[in-house]
Amino acid sequence: MLEMNYKEKISQVIKLFKFYDLSTAQVVQTTATTERQARKNLGKQSLIFIARIRLHPIVERSRNWGGYIHD
């Protein structure tokens, strides 16, 4: 059961999906958890899948290490 919850949690990661729209000849993008949901959000039939990019929260790194400041 724990393993199942872990897999469900991984699948809920929000990703950026990019598609090429044949009707407008432009790249469109949307965020979703699955490619199917992304296509549904855009509501278009003439899409060619281009890329899926996982979105991670931005965490600022500390530049102070051992009393020294690094740039």
Stockholm file with secondary structure:
# STOCKHOLM 1.0

chainA/1-71         MLEMNYKEKISQVIKLFKFYDLSTAQVVQTTATTERQARKNLGKQSLIFIARIRLHPIVERSRNWGGYIHD
#=GR chainA/1-71 SS CHHHHHHHHHHTCCEEEEEEETTTTEEEEEEESSHHHHHHHHTCSCEEEEEEEECCCCCCCCCEETTEECC
#=GC SS_cons        CHHHHHHHHHHTCCEEEEEEETTTTEEEEEEESSHHHHHHHHTCSCEEEEEEEECCCCCCCCCEETTEECC
//
